[in-house]
Amino acid sequence: MERAMQDQAHKAADALAATSVVSAITANIPLITEWLQLVAAVIGILSGLAALRFYLKRTKALDDDKQ
């Protein structure tokens, strides 16, 4: 009997913990969205720089081939 009550208490605690985590995430969605936008912007900038570097190296290699 005591074991069953402990199991129920653990299940209730787990459910409340999950609810707390979901509530915290829901409350911070604007902040999370802002951070994701910042990360996406940084990735976009880095991708652009990598593409520029590739373009410059490729055009330099083509110029070297012509000579």
All heavy atoms as a GROMACS GRO file, in nm:
protein
  505
    1MET      N    1   0.083  -0.120   0.000
    1MET     CA    2   0.000   0.000   0.000
    1MET      C    3   0.087   0.126   0.000
    1MET      O    4   0.061   0.219  -0.075
    1MET     CB    5  -0.092  -0.005   0.123
    1MET     CG    6  -0.178   0.116   0.141
    1MET     SD    7  -0.316   0.104   0.028
    1MET     CE    8  -0.417   0.231   0.087
    2GLU      N    9   0.189   0.126   0.086
    2GLU     CA   10   0.277   0.243   0.094
    2GLU      C   11   0.355   0.261  -0.037
    2GLU      O   12   0.378   0.372  -0.082
    2GLU     CB   13   0.374   0.227   0.211
    2GLU     CG   14   0.455   0.352   0.238
    2GLU     CD   15   0.542   0.339   0.361
    2GLU    OE1   16   0.497   0.280   0.461
    2GLU    OE2   17   0.655   0.389   0.354
    3ARG      N   18   0.394   0.149  -0.096
    3ARG     CA   19   0.467   0.152  -0.223
    3ARG      C   20   0.381   0.214  -0.334
    3ARG      O   21   0.429   0.293  -0.415
    3ARG     CB   22   0.510   0.008  -0.259
    3ARG     CG   23   0.579  -0.006  -0.390
    3ARG     CD   24   0.719   0.044  -0.382
    3ARG     NE   25   0.785   0.019  -0.509
    3ARG     CZ   26   0.899   0.067  -0.541
    3ARG    NH1   27   0.965   0.140  -0.453
    3ARG    NH2   28   0.952   0.044  -0.656
    4ALA      N   29   0.255   0.178  -0.336
    4ALA     CA   30   0.164   0.232  -0.437
    4ALA      C   31   0.147   0.383  -0.420
    4ALA      O   32   0.142   0.458  -0.518
    4ALA     CB   33   0.028   0.164  -0.428
    5MET      N   34   0.141   0.428  -0.295
    5MET     CA   35   0.129   0.572  -0.269
    5MET      C   36   0.255   0.646  -0.314
    5MET      O   37   0.248   0.755  -0.370
    5MET     CB   38   0.100   0.598  -0.121
    5MET     CG   39  -0.041   0.560  -0.080
    5MET     SD   40  -0.075   0.592   0.093
    5MET     CE   41  -0.064   0.768   0.099
    6GLN      N   42   0.372   0.584  -0.290
    6GLN     CA   43   0.498   0.645  -0.334
    6GLN      C   44   0.504   0.654  -0.487
    6GLN      O   45   0.548   0.754  -0.542
    6GLN     CB   46   0.618   0.566  -0.282
    6GLN     CG   47   0.648   0.590  -0.136
    6GLN     CD   48   0.770   0.511  -0.089
    6GLN    OE1   49   0.811   0.416  -0.154
    6GLN    NE2   50   0.826   0.554   0.023
    7ASP      N   51   0.459   0.548  -0.553
    7ASP     CA   52   0.457   0.549  -0.698
    7ASP      C   53   0.365   0.660  -0.751
    7ASP      O   54   0.401   0.730  -0.846
    7ASP     CB   55   0.411   0.413  -0.753
    7ASP     CG   56   0.517   0.305  -0.735
    7ASP    OD1   57   0.635   0.340  -0.709
    7ASP    OD2   58   0.481   0.186  -0.747
    8GLN      N   59   0.250   0.674  -0.689
    8GLN     CA   60   0.157   0.780  -0.730
    8GLN      C   61   0.219   0.918  -0.705
    8GLN      O   62   0.204   1.009  -0.786
    8GLN     CB   63   0.024   0.769  -0.654
    8GLN     CG   64  -0.066   0.658  -0.704
    8GLN     CD   65  -0.124   0.691  -0.839
    8GLN    OE1   66  -0.053   0.725  -0.934
    8GLN    NE2   67  -0.255   0.675  -0.851
    9ALA      N   68   0.287   0.933  -0.593
    9ALA     CA   69   0.350   1.061  -0.560
    9ALA      C   70   0.460   1.092  -0.662
    9ALA      O   71   0.475   1.207  -0.705
    9ALA     CB   72   0.407   1.057  -0.418
   10HIS      N   73   0.535   0.992  -0.700
   10HIS     CA   74   0.641   1.012  -0.800
   10HIS      C   75   0.581   1.050  -0.936
   10HIS      O   76   0.634   1.138  -1.004
   10HIS     CB   77   0.727   0.886  -0.813
   10HIS     CG   78   0.821   0.866  -0.700
   10HIS    ND1   79   0.957   0.862  -0.717
   10HIS    CD2   80   0.801   0.852  -0.567
   10HIS    CE1   81   1.016   0.845  -0.600
   10HIS    NE2   82   0.921   0.838  -0.507
   11LYS      N   83   0.472   0.984  -0.973
   11LYS     CA   84   0.406   1.017  -1.099
   11LYS      C   85   0.353   1.160  -1.097
   11LYS      O   86   0.366   1.234  -1.195
   11LYS     CB   87   0.292   0.920  -1.127
   11LYS     CG   88   0.339   0.782  -1.170
   11LYS     CD   89   0.221   0.690  -1.195
   11LYS     CE   90   0.269   0.549  -1.227
   11LYS     NZ   91   0.158   0.456  -1.246
   12ALA      N   92   0.294   1.198  -0.984
   12ALA     CA   93   0.242   1.335  -0.972
   12ALA      C   94   0.357   1.436  -0.977
   12ALA      O   95   0.346   1.540  -1.043
   12ALA     CB   96   0.164   1.350  -0.842
   13ALA      N   97   0.467   1.407  -0.911
   13ALA     CA   98   0.583   1.497  -0.912
   13ALA      C   99   0.640   1.509  -1.053
   13ALA      O  100   0.678   1.617  -1.098
   13ALA     CB  101   0.688   1.448  -0.814
   14ASP      N  102   0.647   1.396  -1.123
   14ASP     CA  103   0.697   1.399  -1.261
   14ASP      C  104   0.605   1.482  -1.351
   14ASP      O  105   0.653   1.560  -1.434
   14ASP     CB  106   0.710   1.257  -1.317
   14ASP     CG  107   0.824   1.179  -1.253
   14ASP    OD1  108   0.911   1.242  -1.190
   14ASP    OD2  109   0.824   1.054  -1.267
   15ALA      N  110   0.476   1.466  -1.334
   15ALA     CA  111   0.380   1.542  -1.415
   15ALA      C  112   0.391   1.691  -1.385
   15ALA      O  113   0.390   1.775  -1.477
   15ALA     CB  114   0.238   1.494  -1.389
   16LEU      N  115   0.406   1.726  -1.258
   16LEU     CA  116   0.420   1.867  -1.222
   16LEU      C  117   0.553   1.924  -1.272
   16LEU      O  118   0.558   2.040  -1.316
   16LEU     CB  119   0.409   1.884  -1.070
   16LEU     CG  120   0.270   1.859  -1.012
   16LEU    CD1  121   0.274   1.861  -0.860
   16LEU    CD2  122   0.172   1.963  -1.064
   17ALA      N  123   0.658   1.846  -1.269
   17ALA     CA  124   0.787   1.892  -1.322
   17ALA      C  125   0.778   1.916  -1.472
   17ALA      O  126   0.828   2.016  -1.523
   17ALA     CB  127   0.896   1.791  -1.290
   18ALA      N  128   0.713   1.825  -1.543
   18ALA     CA  129   0.696   1.842  -1.687
   18ALA      C  130   0.613   1.966  -1.717
   18ALA      O  131   0.645   2.043  -1.808
   18ALA     CB  132   0.632   1.718  -1.747
   19THR      N  133   0.507   1.987  -1.639
   19THR     CA  134   0.423   2.105  -1.657
   19THR      C  135   0.504   2.231  -1.632
   19THR      O  136   0.492   2.331  -1.705
   19THR     CB  137   0.302   2.101  -1.562
   19THR    OG1  138   0.230   1.981  -1.587
   19THR    CG2  139   0.213   2.220  -1.581
   20SER      N  140   0.589   2.229  -1.530
   20SER     CA  141   0.673   2.343  -1.498
   20SER      C  142   0.770   2.375  -1.612
   20SER      O  143   0.788   2.490  -1.649
   20SER     CB  144   0.750   2.316  -1.369
   20SER     OG  145   0.837   2.421  -1.340
   21VAL      N  146   0.830   2.272  -1.668
   21VAL     CA  147   0.925   2.291  -1.779
   21VAL      C  148   0.852   2.348  -1.900
   21VAL      O  149   0.899   2.444  -1.963
   21VAL     CB  150   0.996   2.159  -1.813
   21VAL    CG1  151   1.073   2.170  -1.943
   21VAL    CG2  152   1.088   2.118  -1.700
   22VAL      N  153   0.738   2.293  -1.933
   22VAL     CA  154   0.660   2.342  -2.048
   22VAL      C  155   0.617   2.486  -2.024
   22VAL      O  156   0.623   2.569  -2.115
   22VAL     CB  157   0.539   2.250  -2.075
   22VAL    CG1  158   0.445   2.312  -2.177
   22VAL    CG2  159   0.587   2.114  -2.122
   23SER      N  160   0.576   2.518  -1.903
   23SER     CA  161   0.536   2.655  -1.871
   23SER      C  162   0.653   2.752  -1.885
   23SER      O  163   0.638   2.862  -1.937
   23SER     CB  164   0.480   2.664  -1.729
   23SER     OG  165   0.364   2.585  -1.718
   24ALA      N  166   0.770   2.710  -1.840
   24ALA     CA  167   0.888   2.795  -1.850
   24ALA      C  168   0.925   2.819  -1.997
   24ALA      O  169   0.959   2.931  -2.036
   24ALA     CB  170   1.005   2.732  -1.777
   25ILE      N  171   0.916   2.716  -2.078
   25ILE     CA  172   0.946   2.731  -2.221
   25ILE      C  173   0.844   2.822  -2.287
   25ILE      O  174   0.879   2.911  -2.364
   25ILE     CB  175   0.951   2.593  -2.290
   25ILE    CG1  176   1.074   2.516  -2.241
   25ILE    CG2  177   0.952   2.607  -2.440
   25ILE    CD1  178   1.077   2.371  -2.286
   26THR      N  179   0.717   2.801  -2.256
   26THR     CA  180   0.610   2.883  -2.315
   26THR      C  181   0.626   3.029  -2.276
   26THR      O  182   0.607   3.118  -2.359
   26THR     CB  183   0.472   2.831  -2.269
   26THR    OG1  184   0.462   2.693  -2.306
   26THR    CG2  185   0.361   2.908  -2.334
   27ALA      N  186   0.662   3.054  -2.151
   27ALA     CA  187   0.678   3.192  -2.105
   27ALA      C  188   0.796   3.260  -2.172
   27ALA      O  189   0.797   3.382  -2.188
   27ALA     CB  190   0.695   3.194  -1.954
   28ASN      N  191   0.896   3.183  -2.213
   28ASN     CA  192   1.017   3.240  -2.270
   28ASN      C  193   1.027   3.225  -2.421
   28ASN      O  194   1.134   3.242  -2.479
   28ASN     CB  195   1.141   3.177  -2.205
   28ASN     CG  196   1.155   3.220  -2.061
   28ASN    OD1  197   1.144   3.337  -2.031
   28ASN    ND2  198   1.177   3.125  -1.972
   29ILE      N  199   0.916   3.194  -2.487
   29ILE     CA  200   0.918   3.176  -2.633
   29ILE      C  201   0.969   3.300  -2.706
   29ILE      O  202   1.051   3.287  -2.796
   29ILE     CB  203   0.780   3.132  -2.685
   29ILE    CG1  204   0.763   2.983  -2.656
   29ILE    CG2  205   0.765   3.157  -2.834
   29ILE    CD1  206   0.632   2.925  -2.700
   30PRO      N  207   0.928   3.422  -2.667
   30PRO     CA  208   0.983   3.538  -2.738
   30PRO      C  209   1.135   3.547  -2.725
   30PRO      O  210   1.204   3.578  -2.822
   30PRO     CB  211   0.915   3.657  -2.671
   30PRO     CG  212   0.788   3.602  -2.615
   30PRO     CD  213   0.823   3.461  -2.574
   31LEU      N  214   1.186   3.518  -2.608
   31LEU     CA  215   1.331   3.523  -2.587
   31LEU      C  216   1.401   3.414  -2.667
   31LEU      O  217   1.503   3.438  -2.732
   31LEU     CB  218   1.364   3.507  -2.438
   31LEU     CG  219   1.510   3.514  -2.400
   31LEU    CD1  220   1.567   3.652  -2.431
   31LEU    CD2  221   1.529   3.483  -2.252
   32ILE      N  222   1.342   3.294  -2.667
   32ILE     CA  223   1.400   3.183  -2.743
   32ILE      C  224   1.398   3.216  -2.892
   32ILE      O  225   1.496   3.194  -2.964
   32ILE     CB  226   1.323   3.052  -2.713
   32ILE    CG1  227   1.347   3.010  -2.567
   32ILE    CG2  228   1.364   2.941  -2.808
   32ILE    CD1  229   1.255   2.900  -2.519
   33THR      N  230   1.288   3.274  -2.940
   33THR     CA  231   1.276   3.312  -3.080
   33THR      C  232   1.382   3.416  -3.117
   33THR      O  233   1.444   3.408  -3.223
   33THR     CB  234   1.136   3.367  -3.109
   33THR    OG1  235   1.040   3.267  -3.074
   33THR    CG2  236   1.118   3.404  -3.254
   34GLU      N  237   1.402   3.510  -3.027
   34GLU     CA  238   1.503   3.614  -3.052
   34GLU      C  239   1.642   3.553  -3.064
   34GLU      O  240   1.719   3.587  -3.153
   34GLU     CB  241   1.498   3.716  -2.937
   34GLU     CG  242   1.588   3.834  -2.957
   34GLU     CD  243   1.574   3.935  -2.844
   34GLU    OE1  244   1.462   3.952  -2.793
   34GLU    OE2  245   1.676   3.994  -2.808
   35TRP      N  246   1.674   3.459  -2.976
   35TRP     CA  247   1.805   3.393  -2.982
   35TRP      C  248   1.819   3.311  -3.109
   35TRP      O  249   1.925   3.309  -3.172
   35TRP     CB  250   1.826   3.305  -2.858
   35TRP     CG  251   1.878   3.384  -2.743
   35TRP    CD1  252   1.807   3.429  -2.636
   35TRP    CD2  253   2.011   3.431  -2.724
   35TRP    NE1  254   1.887   3.500  -2.552
   35TRP    CE2  255   2.013   3.502  -2.603
   35TRP    CE3  256   2.129   3.419  -2.797
   35TRP    CZ2  257   2.129   3.562  -2.554
   35TRP    CZ3  258   2.244   3.479  -2.748
   35TRP    CH2  259   2.244   3.549  -2.628
   36LEU      N  260   1.713   3.242  -3.150
   36LEU     CA  261   1.718   3.164  -3.273
   36LEU      C  262   1.738   3.254  -3.394
   36LEU      O  263   1.812   3.220  -3.487
   36LEU     CB  264   1.591   3.081  -3.290
   36LEU     CG  265   1.580   2.960  -3.196
   36LEU    CD1  266   1.445   2.891  -3.216
   36LEU    CD2  267   1.692   2.862  -3.220
   37GLN      N  268   1.675   3.370  -3.394
   37GLN     CA  269   1.694   3.466  -3.503
   37GLN      C  270   1.838   3.516  -3.506
   37GLN      O  271   1.897   3.531  -3.612
   37GLN     CB  272   1.598   3.584  -3.490
   37GLN     CG  273   1.455   3.548  -3.521
   37GLN     CD  274   1.360   3.664  -3.495
   37GLN    OE1  275   1.397   3.762  -3.431
   37GLN    NE2  276   1.237   3.652  -3.543
   38LEU      N  277   1.894   3.539  -3.389
   38LEU     CA  278   2.033   3.583  -3.380
   38LEU      C  279   2.128   3.476  -3.433
   38LEU      O  280   2.219   3.504  -3.511
   38LEU     CB  281   2.068   3.619  -3.236
   38LEU     CG  282   2.210   3.670  -3.212
   38LEU    CD1  283   2.234   3.800  -3.287
   38LEU    CD2  284   2.233   3.690  -3.064
   39VAL      N  285   2.103   3.352  -3.394
   39VAL     CA  286   2.186   3.240  -3.442
   39VAL      C  287   2.172   3.227  -3.594
   39VAL      O  288   2.272   3.209  -3.664
   39VAL     CB  289   2.147   3.109  -3.370
   39VAL    CG1  290   2.211   2.989  -3.438
   39VAL    CG2  291   2.188   3.115  -3.224
   40ALA      N  292   2.051   3.238  -3.645
   40ALA     CA  293   2.029   3.229  -3.790
   40ALA      C  294   2.101   3.342  -3.863
   40ALA      O  295   2.159   3.320  -3.970
   40ALA     CB  296   1.879   3.232  -3.820
   41ALA      N  297   2.100   3.461  -3.806
   41ALA     CA  298   2.169   3.573  -3.869
   41ALA      C  299   2.320   3.549  -3.872
   41ALA      O  300   2.385   3.574  -3.974
   41ALA     CB  301   2.138   3.703  -3.794
   42VAL      N  302   2.375   3.500  -3.763
   42VAL     CA  303   2.519   3.472  -3.758
   42VAL      C  304   2.555   3.364  -3.860
   42VAL      O  305   2.655   3.376  -3.933
   42VAL     CB  306   2.562   3.431  -3.615
   42VAL    CG1  307   2.703   3.376  -3.614
   42VAL    CG2  308   2.550   3.550  -3.521
   43ILE      N  309   2.473   3.260  -3.869
   43ILE     CA  310   2.498   3.154  -3.967
   43ILE      C  311   2.491   3.210  -4.109
   43ILE      O  312   2.573   3.177  -4.195
   43ILE     CB  313   2.399   3.038  -3.947
   43ILE    CG1  314   2.432   2.964  -3.818
   43ILE    CG2  315   2.401   2.942  -4.066
   43ILE    CD1  316   2.329   2.861  -3.777
   44GLY      N  317   2.395   3.298  -4.135
   44GLY     CA  318   2.384   3.361  -4.266
   44GLY      C  319   2.505   3.445  -4.301
   44GLY      O  320   2.556   3.440  -4.413
   45ILE      N  321   2.554   3.522  -4.204
   45ILE     CA  322   2.673   3.604  -4.227
   45ILE      C  323   2.794   3.516  -4.255
   45ILE      O  324   2.872   3.540  -4.347
   45ILE     CB  325   2.698   3.697  -4.107
   45ILE    CG1  326   2.589   3.804  -4.102
   45ILE    CG2  327   2.836   3.761  -4.114
   45ILE    CD1  328   2.585   3.883  -3.973
   46LEU      N  329   2.811   3.412  -4.174
   46LEU     CA  330   2.925   3.321  -4.195
   46LEU      C  331   2.916   3.250  -4.330
   46LEU      O  332   3.018   3.232  -4.398
   46LEU     CB  333   2.933   3.220  -4.081
   46LEU     CG  334   2.968   3.277  -3.944
   46LEU    CD1  335   2.964   3.168  -3.838
   46LEU    CD2  336   3.104   3.344  -3.947
   47SER      N  337   2.796   3.212  -4.370
   47SER     CA  338   2.778   3.149  -4.501
   47SER      C  339   2.814   3.245  -4.613
   47SER      O  340   2.878   3.206  -4.711
   47SER     CB  341   2.635   3.101  -4.518
   47SER     OG  342   2.602   3.004  -4.423
   48GLY      N  343   2.771   3.368  -4.599
   48GLY     CA  344   2.805   3.469  -4.699
   48GLY      C  345   2.955   3.492  -4.708
   48GLY      O  346   3.010   3.504  -4.818
   49LEU      N  347   3.021   3.498  -4.594
   49LEU     CA  348   3.167   3.516  -4.594
   49LEU      C  349   3.237   3.396  -4.656
   49LEU      O  350   3.335   3.411  -4.730
   49LEU     CB  351   3.217   3.539  -4.451
   49LEU     CG  352   3.178   3.673  -4.390
   49LEU    CD1  353   3.221   3.679  -4.243
   49LEU    CD2  354   3.240   3.789  -4.467
   50ALA      N  355   3.188   3.277  -4.629
   50ALA     CA  356   3.247   3.156  -4.688
   50ALA      C  357   3.228   3.156  -4.839
   50ALA      O  358   3.320   3.120  -4.914
   50ALA     CB  359   3.185   3.031  -4.625
   51ALA      N  360   3.109   3.197  -4.884
   51ALA     CA  361   3.084   3.203  -5.028
   51ALA      C  362   3.174   3.308  -5.095
   51ALA      O  363   3.229   3.284  -5.203
   51ALA     CB  364   2.937   3.235  -5.055
   52LEU      N  365   3.191   3.422  -5.031
   52LEU     CA  366   3.280   3.525  -5.084
   52LEU      C  367   3.424   3.476  -5.092
   52LEU      O  368   3.492   3.496  -5.193
   52LEU     CB  369   3.272   3.651  -4.997
   52LEU     CG  370   3.361   3.767  -5.038
   52LEU    CD1  371   3.322   3.818  -5.176
   52LEU    CD2  372   3.354   3.878  -4.936
   53ARG      N  373   3.468   3.409  -4.988
   53ARG     CA  374   3.604   3.353  -4.987
   53ARG      C  375   3.621   3.252  -5.100
   53ARG      O  376   3.722   3.253  -5.171
   53ARG     CB  377   3.631   3.288  -4.851
   53ARG     CG  378   3.768   3.229  -4.838
   53ARG     CD  379   3.788   3.176  -4.694
   53ARG     NE  380   3.918   3.117  -4.680
   53ARG     CZ  381   3.942   2.986  -4.688
   53ARG    NH1  382   3.844   2.903  -4.710
   53ARG    NH2  383   4.064   2.940  -4.675
   54PHE      N  384   3.523   3.165  -5.116
   54PHE     CA  385   3.530   3.066  -5.224
   54PHE      C  386   3.534   3.135  -5.360
   54PHE      O  387   3.613   3.098  -5.447
   54PHE     CB  388   3.408   2.973  -5.216
   54PHE     CG  389   3.400   2.875  -5.330
   54PHE    CD1  390   3.481   2.763  -5.332
   54PHE    CD2  391   3.313   2.897  -5.435
   54PHE    CE1  392   3.475   2.673  -5.437
   54PHE    CE2  393   3.306   2.807  -5.541
   54PHE     CZ  394   3.387   2.695  -5.542
   55TYR      N  395   3.450   3.237  -5.379
   55TYR     CA  396   3.446   3.309  -5.506
   55TYR      C  397   3.581   3.375  -5.535
   55TYR      O  398   3.632   3.366  -5.647
   55TYR     CB  399   3.335   3.414  -5.501
   55TYR     CG  400   3.335   3.508  -5.619
   55TYR    CD1  401   3.287   3.466  -5.742
   55TYR    CD2  402   3.386   3.637  -5.607
   55TYR    CE1  403   3.288   3.552  -5.852
   55TYR    CE2  404   3.388   3.722  -5.715
   55TYR     CZ  405   3.340   3.679  -5.838
   55TYR     OH  406   3.343   3.763  -5.945
   56LEU      N  407   3.637   3.441  -5.434
   56LEU     CA  408   3.766   3.508  -5.455
   56LEU      C  409   3.877   3.408  -5.484
   56LEU      O  410   3.960   3.432  -5.573
   56LEU     CB  411   3.800   3.594  -5.333
   56LEU     CG  412   3.708   3.714  -5.310
   56LEU    CD1  413   3.744   3.783  -5.180
   56LEU    CD2  414   3.716   3.811  -5.428
   57LYS      N  415   3.880   3.297  -5.414
   57LYS     CA  416   3.981   3.195  -5.441
   57LYS      C  417   3.964   3.136  -5.581
   57LYS      O  418   4.061   3.112  -5.652
   57LYS     CB  419   3.976   3.084  -5.337
   57LYS     CG  420   4.040   3.119  -5.207
   57LYS     CD  421   4.048   2.996  -5.120
   57LYS     CE  422   4.162   3.015  -5.023
   57LYS     NZ  423   4.212   2.891  -4.971
   58ARG      N  424   3.839   3.113  -5.619
   58ARG     CA  425   3.812   3.054  -5.750
   58ARG      C  426   3.852   3.148  -5.863
   58ARG      O  427   3.914   3.107  -5.961
   58ARG     CB  428   3.663   3.018  -5.760
   58ARG     CG  429   3.625   2.948  -5.886
   58ARG     CD  430   3.679   2.808  -5.885
   58ARG     NE  431   3.640   2.744  -6.010
   58ARG     CZ  432   3.714   2.659  -6.077
   58ARG    NH1  433   3.831   2.623  -6.030
   58ARG    NH2  434   3.672   2.606  -6.188
   59THR      N  435   3.817   3.275  -5.848
   59THR     CA  436   3.853   3.370  -5.953
   59THR      C  437   4.004   3.390  -5.959
   59THR      O  438   4.061   3.405  -6.067
   59THR     CB  439   3.783   3.506  -5.933
   59THR    OG1  440   3.810   3.554  -5.802
   59THR    CG2  441   3.634   3.494  -5.954
   60LYS      N  442   4.071   3.387  -5.845
   60LYS     CA  443   4.218   3.398  -5.843
   60LYS      C  444   4.279   3.276  -5.911
   60LYS      O  445   4.374   3.288  -5.989
   60LYS     CB  446   4.270   3.410  -5.700
   60LYS     CG  447   4.419   3.432  -5.693
   60LYS     CD  448   4.464   3.454  -5.550
   60LYS     CE  449   4.609   3.486  -5.538
   60LYS     NZ  450   4.702   3.392  -5.592
   61ALA      N  451   4.223   3.159  -5.885
   61ALA     CA  452   4.274   3.037  -5.948
   61ALA      C  453   4.252   3.041  -6.100
   61ALA      O  454   4.340   3.000  -6.177
   61ALA     CB  455   4.205   2.915  -5.890
   62LEU      N  456   4.140   3.095  -6.144
   62LEU     CA  457   4.115   3.107  -6.287
   62LEU      C  458   4.211   3.208  -6.350
   62LEU      O  459   4.261   3.186  -6.462
   62LEU     CB  460   3.970   3.150  -6.312
   62LEU     CG  461   3.864   3.043  -6.285
   62LEU    CD1  462   3.724   3.102  -6.301
   62LEU    CD2  463   3.881   2.924  -6.377
   63ASP      N  464   4.238   3.317  -6.281
   63ASP     CA  465   4.335   3.416  -6.330
   63ASP      C  466   4.474   3.356  -6.340
   63ASP      O  467   4.547   3.382  -6.436
   63ASP     CB  468   4.337   3.540  -6.241
   63ASP     CG  469   4.213   3.625  -6.257
   63ASP    OD1  470   4.140   3.607  -6.357
   63ASP    OD2  471   4.187   3.711  -6.168
   64ASP      N  472   4.511   3.276  -6.242
   64ASP     CA  473   4.642   3.211  -6.243
   64ASP      C  474   4.652   3.111  -6.358
   64ASP      O  475   4.758   3.095  -6.418
   64ASP     CB  476   4.671   3.141  -6.111
   64ASP     CG  477   4.694   3.240  -5.997
   64ASP    OD1  478   4.715   3.360  -6.027
   64ASP    OD2  479   4.686   3.198  -5.880
   65ASP      N  480   4.542   3.044  -6.391
   65ASP     CA  481   4.541   2.948  -6.501
   65ASP      C  482   4.558   3.017  -6.636
   65ASP      O  483   4.616   2.961  -6.728
   65ASP     CB  484   4.410   2.867  -6.501
   65ASP     CG  485   4.407   2.765  -6.390
   65ASP    OD1  486   4.512   2.738  -6.329
   65ASP    OD2  487   4.296   2.713  -6.363
   66LYS      N  488   4.505   3.138  -6.650
   66LYS     CA  489   4.514   3.211  -6.776
   66LYS      C  490   4.658   3.255  -6.806
   66LYS      O  491   4.696   3.270  -6.919
   66LYS     CB  492   4.423   3.334  -6.773
   66LYS     CG  493   4.276   3.299  -6.786
   66LYS     CD  494   4.192   3.424  -6.787
   66LYS     CE  495   4.045   3.389  -6.796
   66LYS     NZ  496   3.960   3.508  -6.792
   67GLN      N  497   4.736   3.277  -6.701
   67GLN     CA  498   4.871   3.328  -6.719
   67GLN      C  499   4.968   3.220  -6.748
   67GLN      O  500   4.979   3.120  -6.775
   67GLN     CB  501   4.918   3.401  -6.595
   67GLN     CG  502   4.839   3.526  -6.572
   67GLN     CD  503   4.878   3.594  -6.442
   67GLN    OE1  504   4.964   3.546  -6.369
   67GLN    NE2  505   4.816   3.705  -6.414
   0.00000   0.00000   0.00000
